[in-house]
Amino acid sequence: MASRLIHVAAGRDAAADLAPSGAGTASPLRERTLASRGPEDRTRFRAARRAALLRERESRRYGLRRLRPAVSLSCTLALAAAALVTTNPAQSAVILVIVVTTLAASRVLRAAWPYIRVSLYIVAVVLLVNPLFAGAGLDVLWGIGVGPFRIAVTVQGVVFGVGSALRLAGVILAFSLLNLCVDPDDQLAIASRFSFRSGLVLSLAARLLPVFSRDAARIIDAQRARGVRLDDGRAHHRAALRLPLLATLLTQSLERAVDVAASMEARGYGAGRRTRWARRRRWTPTDAAALSAAVTAFAAVVVGAVAGAWSFTYFPLLGDIWSPLGGTLWLVVVAGLVIPLIVTMPWRPLPSSSR
């Protein structure tokens, strides 16, 4: 125990040595002090300095996270609209690449893995089901008759499945970009500008959901401590054992709602003029450029949808996949989706983690 305390104290000394530097570099006096220490102290100091540099890099905002919340929201909605409206497989693939690149540039690609996994499951189902049941094409690859029914896999059905899978994946990952790059508090603040009561309800629900989850975990632990076997038996038996849990959670949630309402009334909520707290953040040229590009891309998507520029023929014969990639509206959409990615890139090099 004493040795552990000594190591912890030494680590704190190393972090304290690092604190005044700000950029992860120690002063010459501290370097001379470290040189007079033993090799273990120097190793701990350098480890603490590398950890501080790593935390500094992780705390920086990259990609769409550098922008104002409303601007990030506009960019993600433009991506989602483009992914939803386009039906050409090549165009859907380009939008999906832009979405994944934006996730990587925003340093949230690893955090988006649950969304990517869900999209992979959906893509697998679509690729398996669509070719089997979309047999209206003329170029038959494989067919089989089952009684009065006939299943035919056609080239058009396979391409239709690929296009649908790319569209779904693009929409899912675009909304994952919204959830990962725009803070939930900022999302609710934006929603409260249009409907204050709805924003308040959503904010309270988002705040109380983790509390609801912790209540459920505590009740389950209490039941297990009393000898209730919640994980034994078949699935319907386990579900029946958890039914009383729902009634208890409902009672606790109602009591908590009454307490929240009473506390809000005691603090004078709704008694005076409506007020709103907001962080003052100045507009930057990056915000202006990204917002202009997102609005332009969204307008081009809407104009193309009205004009029918995004429609693609799958059946009975495939249309031209590659010629729409050179259209003016499509180039405007791609430019509007790529410009926010370019203007938010960190052009200055990061400080080195080693000396």
C-alpha positions as CSV (number, residue, x, y, z in Angstrom):
1,M,0.0,0.0,0.0
2,A,2.8,2.4,0.9
3,S,4.6,1.7,-2.4
4,R,1.3,2.4,-4.3
5,L,1.0,5.8,-2.5
6,I,4.6,6.6,-3.4
7,H,3.9,5.9,-7.1
8,V,0.7,7.9,-7.1
9,A,2.5,10.8,-5.5
10,A,5.3,10.6,-8.0
11,G,2.8,10.6,-10.9
12,R,1.1,13.7,-9.4
13,D,4.5,15.4,-9.1
14,A,5.1,14.7,-12.8
15,A,1.7,16.1,-13.7
16,A,2.4,19.2,-11.6
17,D,5.7,19.6,-13.4
18,L,3.8,19.5,-16.7
19,A,1.0,21.9,-15.7
20,P,2.7,25.3,-16.3
21,S,3.9,24.4,-19.7
22,G,0.5,24.2,-21.4
23,A,1.8,22.6,-24.6
24,G,3.3,19.5,-23.1
25,T,6.9,20.8,-22.8
26,A,8.7,21.2,-19.5
27,S,10.8,24.3,-18.6
28,P,14.7,24.0,-18.6
29,L,14.7,24.3,-14.8
30,R,12.3,21.3,-14.6
31,E,14.4,19.4,-17.1
32,R,17.5,20.0,-15.0
33,T,15.6,18.9,-11.9
34,L,14.5,15.7,-13.7
35,A,18.0,15.1,-14.8
36,S,19.1,15.0,-11.2
37,R,16.4,12.4,-10.4
38,G,16.5,8.7,-11.0
39,P,15.5,7.0,-14.2
40,E,12.2,5.9,-12.8
41,D,11.2,9.5,-12.0
42,R,12.1,10.6,-15.5
43,T,10.2,7.7,-17.0
44,R,7.1,8.6,-15.0
45,F,7.4,12.3,-16.0
46,R,7.6,11.5,-19.7
47,A,4.6,9.1,-19.3
48,A,2.6,11.8,-17.7
49,R,3.6,14.3,-20.4
50,R,2.6,11.9,-23.1
51,A,-0.8,11.3,-21.4
52,A,-1.4,15.1,-21.1
53,L,-0.6,15.5,-24.8
54,L,-3.0,12.7,-25.6
55,R,-5.8,14.4,-23.5
56,E,-5.0,17.7,-25.2
57,R,-5.4,16.1,-28.7
58,E,-8.6,14.4,-27.7
59,S,-10.1,17.6,-26.2
60,R,-9.6,19.4,-29.5
61,R,-12.5,19.7,-31.8
62,Y,-12.2,18.4,-35.3
63,G,-14.4,18.4,-38.4
64,L,-18.0,19.4,-37.8
65,R,-17.5,19.6,-34.1
66,R,-15.5,22.8,-34.7
67,L,-18.6,24.5,-36.1
68,R,-21.5,26.1,-34.3
69,P,-24.3,23.6,-33.4
70,A,-26.8,25.1,-35.9
71,V,-24.1,24.9,-38.7
72,S,-23.2,21.3,-37.8
73,L,-26.9,20.5,-37.8
74,S,-27.3,22.1,-41.3
75,C,-24.4,20.1,-42.7
76,T,-25.7,16.8,-41.4
77,L,-29.2,17.4,-42.6
78,A,-27.9,18.2,-46.0
79,L,-26.0,14.9,-46.0
80,A,-29.1,13.0,-44.8
81,A,-31.3,14.7,-47.5
82,A,-28.8,13.9,-50.2
83,A,-28.5,10.3,-49.1
84,L,-32.3,9.9,-48.9
85,V,-33.3,11.4,-52.2
86,T,-30.7,10.0,-54.6
87,T,-31.5,6.6,-56.1
88,N,-28.6,6.2,-58.5
89,P,-26.2,3.6,-57.0
90,A,-23.1,5.5,-58.0
91,Q,-24.4,8.8,-56.5
92,S,-25.4,6.9,-53.3
93,A,-21.9,5.4,-53.1
94,V,-20.3,8.9,-53.4
95,I,-22.5,10.3,-50.6
96,L,-21.7,7.3,-48.4
97,V,-18.0,7.9,-48.9
98,I,-18.4,11.6,-48.0
99,V,-20.3,10.7,-44.8
100,V,-17.7,8.2,-43.7
101,T,-14.9,10.7,-44.5
102,T,-16.7,13.3,-42.4
103,L,-17.0,10.9,-39.5
104,A,-13.3,10.1,-39.8
105,A,-12.3,13.8,-40.1
106,S,-14.5,14.6,-37.0
107,R,-12.6,11.9,-35.0
108,V,-15.9,10.1,-34.2
109,L,-15.5,7.1,-36.5
110,R,-14.8,4.8,-33.6
111,A,-17.7,6.2,-31.6
112,A,-19.9,5.5,-34.7
113,W,-19.2,1.8,-34.6
114,P,-22.6,0.9,-33.1
115,Y,-24.3,2.7,-36.0
116,I,-22.0,1.1,-38.5
117,R,-22.8,-2.3,-37.1
118,V,-26.5,-1.7,-37.4
119,S,-26.2,-0.4,-40.9
120,L,-24.1,-3.5,-41.9
121,Y,-26.9,-5.8,-40.6
122,I,-29.5,-3.8,-42.5
123,V,-27.3,-3.8,-45.7
124,A,-26.9,-7.6,-45.4
125,V,-30.6,-8.2,-45.1
126,V,-31.4,-5.8,-48.1
127,L,-28.7,-7.4,-50.3
128,L,-30.1,-10.9,-49.5
129,V,-33.9,-10.1,-49.8
130,N,-34.1,-7.6,-52.6
131,P,-32.5,-9.8,-55.4
132,L,-34.8,-12.7,-54.5
133,F,-38.1,-10.7,-54.6
134,A,-37.3,-8.0,-57.2
135,G,-37.3,-10.3,-60.2
136,A,-38.8,-7.9,-62.7
137,G,-35.6,-7.5,-64.6
138,L,-34.9,-9.0,-68.0
139,D,-31.3,-10.2,-67.4
140,V,-31.8,-13.4,-65.4
141,L,-28.8,-14.7,-63.5
142,W,-30.5,-17.6,-61.7
143,G,-34.0,-18.9,-61.4
144,I,-35.9,-21.7,-59.7
145,G,-39.5,-22.8,-59.7
146,V,-41.3,-23.8,-56.5
147,G,-44.7,-25.1,-57.4
148,P,-46.7,-22.3,-59.0
149,F,-44.1,-19.7,-57.8
150,R,-40.9,-18.9,-59.5
151,I,-37.9,-17.1,-57.9
152,A,-35.6,-15.3,-60.3
153,V,-32.4,-13.4,-59.5
154,T,-31.8,-10.7,-62.1
155,V,-29.0,-8.2,-62.7
156,Q,-31.5,-5.4,-62.2
157,G,-32.6,-6.9,-58.9
158,V,-29.0,-7.2,-57.7
159,V,-28.3,-3.6,-58.6
160,F,-31.5,-2.4,-57.0
161,G,-30.5,-4.2,-53.8
162,V,-27.1,-2.6,-53.9
163,G,-28.6,0.9,-54.4
164,S,-31.1,0.5,-51.6
165,A,-28.4,-0.8,-49.2
166,L,-26.1,2.2,-50.0
167,R,-29.0,4.7,-49.5
168,L,-30.0,3.2,-46.1
169,A,-26.4,3.1,-44.9
170,G,-25.9,6.7,-46.0
171,V,-29.0,7.9,-44.1
172,I,-28.1,5.9,-40.9
173,L,-24.5,7.2,-40.8
174,A,-25.6,10.7,-41.6
175,F,-27.9,10.7,-38.5
176,S,-25.1,9.1,-36.5
177,L,-23.0,12.1,-37.5
178,L,-25.7,14.4,-36.1
179,N,-25.8,12.5,-32.8
180,L,-22.0,12.4,-32.4
181,C,-21.0,15.9,-33.6
182,V,-23.9,18.0,-32.2
183,D,-24.1,17.9,-28.4
184,P,-27.6,16.8,-27.1
185,D,-27.9,20.0,-25.1
186,D,-27.3,22.0,-28.2
187,Q,-29.9,20.0,-30.1
188,L,-32.5,20.6,-27.4
189,A,-31.6,24.3,-27.3
190,I,-32.2,24.5,-31.1
191,A,-35.5,22.6,-30.7
192,S,-36.6,24.9,-27.9
193,R,-36.4,28.0,-30.2
194,F,-39.2,26.5,-32.3
195,S,-41.2,24.8,-29.5
196,F,-40.2,25.7,-26.0
197,R,-42.4,23.2,-24.2
198,S,-41.4,20.3,-26.4
199,G,-37.8,21.1,-26.0
200,L,-38.3,21.2,-22.2
201,V,-40.0,17.8,-22.2
202,L,-37.3,16.3,-24.4
203,S,-34.6,17.8,-22.2
204,L,-36.1,16.4,-19.0
205,A,-36.6,13.0,-20.6
206,A,-32.9,12.9,-21.7
207,R,-31.8,13.9,-18.3
208,L,-33.9,11.4,-16.4
209,L,-33.2,8.4,-18.7
210,P,-29.9,7.5,-17.1
211,V,-31.6,7.9,-13.7
212,F,-34.3,5.5,-14.9
213,S,-31.6,3.0,-16.0
214,R,-29.8,3.2,-12.6
215,D,-33.1,2.6,-10.7
216,A,-33.8,-0.5,-12.8
217,A,-30.2,-1.8,-12.0
218,R,-30.7,-1.2,-8.3
219,I,-34.1,-2.9,-8.2
220,I,-32.7,-5.9,-10.0
221,D,-29.8,-6.1,-7.6
222,A,-32.2,-5.9,-4.6
223,Q,-34.3,-8.8,-6.1
224,R,-31.2,-10.9,-6.6
225,A,-30.0,-10.3,-3.1
226,R,-33.4,-11.6,-1.8
227,G,-33.0,-14.8,-3.7
228,V,-35.0,-14.1,-6.9
229,R,-33.5,-16.0,-9.8
230,L,-34.1,-13.6,-12.7
231,D,-31.8,-15.3,-15.2
232,D,-33.0,-18.9,-14.8
233,G,-35.5,-20.7,-17.0
234,R,-36.8,-20.0,-20.5
235,A,-37.3,-16.6,-22.1
236,H,-41.0,-16.3,-21.2
237,H,-40.2,-17.3,-17.6
238,R,-37.5,-14.6,-17.3
239,A,-39.9,-12.1,-18.8
240,A,-42.6,-13.0,-16.3
241,L,-40.1,-12.5,-13.4
242,R,-39.3,-9.0,-14.7
243,L,-43.0,-7.8,-15.0
244,P,-43.1,-6.5,-11.3
245,L,-40.0,-4.5,-12.2
246,L,-42.0,-2.5,-14.7
247,A,-44.7,-1.6,-12.2
248,T,-42.1,-0.5,-9.7
249,L,-40.3,1.6,-12.3
250,L,-43.5,3.2,-13.3
251,T,-44.4,4.2,-9.8
252,Q,-40.9,5.6,-9.2
253,S,-41.0,7.6,-12.4
254,L,-44.4,9.1,-11.5
255,E,-43.1,10.1,-8.1
256,R,-40.0,11.6,-9.6
257,A,-42.1,13.6,-12.1
258,V,-44.2,15.0,-9.3
259,D,-41.0,16.0,-7.4
260,V,-39.5,17.7,-10.5
261,A,-42.8,19.6,-11.1
262,A,-42.9,20.7,-7.5
263,S,-39.3,21.9,-7.6
264,M,-39.8,23.8,-10.8
265,E,-42.9,25.5,-9.3
266,A,-41.0,26.3,-6.1
267,R,-38.3,28.0,-8.2
268,G,-40.8,30.2,-10.0
269,Y,-40.9,28.4,-13.4
270,G,-43.4,30.1,-15.7
271,A,-44.2,32.9,-13.2
272,G,-42.2,35.6,-15.0
273,R,-40.9,36.4,-18.4
274,R,-39.4,33.6,-20.4
275,T,-35.6,33.5,-20.3
276,R,-33.1,31.4,-22.0
277,W,-29.5,30.6,-21.3
278,A,-27.2,30.4,-24.2
279,R,-23.4,30.3,-24.8
280,R,-22.3,33.3,-26.7
281,R,-20.2,32.1,-29.6
282,R,-19.0,34.4,-32.3
283,W,-19.5,33.5,-36.0
284,T,-16.2,32.7,-37.8
285,P,-15.4,32.6,-41.5
286,T,-15.4,28.8,-41.2
287,D,-19.0,28.8,-39.9
288,A,-20.1,31.1,-42.6
289,A,-18.5,29.0,-45.4
290,A,-19.8,25.7,-44.1
291,L,-23.3,27.1,-43.6
292,S,-23.4,28.6,-47.1
293,A,-22.2,25.3,-48.6
294,A,-24.7,23.2,-46.7
295,V,-27.6,25.5,-47.6
296,T,-26.5,25.5,-51.3
297,A,-26.3,21.7,-51.3
298,F,-29.7,21.3,-49.6
299,A,-31.3,23.7,-52.1
300,A,-29.7,21.8,-55.0
301,V,-31.1,18.5,-53.6
302,V,-34.6,20.0,-53.3
303,V,-34.4,21.4,-56.9
304,G,-33.2,18.1,-58.3
305,A,-35.9,16.2,-56.4
306,V,-38.6,18.5,-57.9
307,A,-37.1,18.3,-61.4
308,G,-36.7,14.5,-61.2
309,A,-32.9,14.6,-61.5
310,W,-32.3,12.0,-58.9
311,S,-34.6,9.3,-60.3
312,F,-33.0,6.2,-61.7
313,T,-34.5,3.4,-63.7
314,Y,-33.9,-0.1,-62.5
315,F,-36.6,-2.2,-64.3
316,P,-36.9,-3.7,-66.7
317,L,-33.5,-2.5,-67.9
318,L,-30.9,-0.5,-66.1
319,G,-30.5,3.2,-66.9
320,D,-27.2,5.0,-67.4
321,I,-25.4,4.9,-64.0
322,W,-22.4,7.1,-64.9
323,S,-23.7,10.0,-66.9
324,P,-25.6,11.7,-64.0
325,L,-22.3,12.1,-62.2
326,G,-21.4,14.9,-64.6
327,G,-24.6,16.9,-64.1
328,T,-24.5,20.4,-62.9
329,L,-26.9,19.9,-59.9
330,W,-25.0,16.8,-58.8
331,L,-21.6,18.7,-58.9
332,V,-23.2,21.5,-56.8
333,V,-24.4,19.0,-54.3
334,V,-21.0,17.3,-54.0
335,A,-19.2,20.6,-53.7
336,G,-21.7,21.8,-51.0
337,L,-21.1,18.6,-49.0
338,V,-17.3,18.6,-49.4
339,I,-16.6,22.2,-48.6
340,P,-17.5,21.9,-44.9
341,L,-15.2,19.0,-44.7
342,I,-12.3,21.0,-46.2
343,V,-12.8,24.2,-44.2
344,T,-12.8,22.4,-40.9
345,M,-9.7,20.4,-41.5
346,P,-6.8,21.2,-39.1
347,W,-4.2,22.7,-41.4
348,R,-1.7,23.4,-38.5
349,P,0.5,20.5,-37.5
350,L,-0.1,19.0,-34.0
351,P,2.7,19.2,-31.5
352,S,5.0,16.3,-31.3
353,S,4.5,13.8,-28.4
354,S,8.2,13.0,-27.9
355,R,11.3,15.1,-27.4
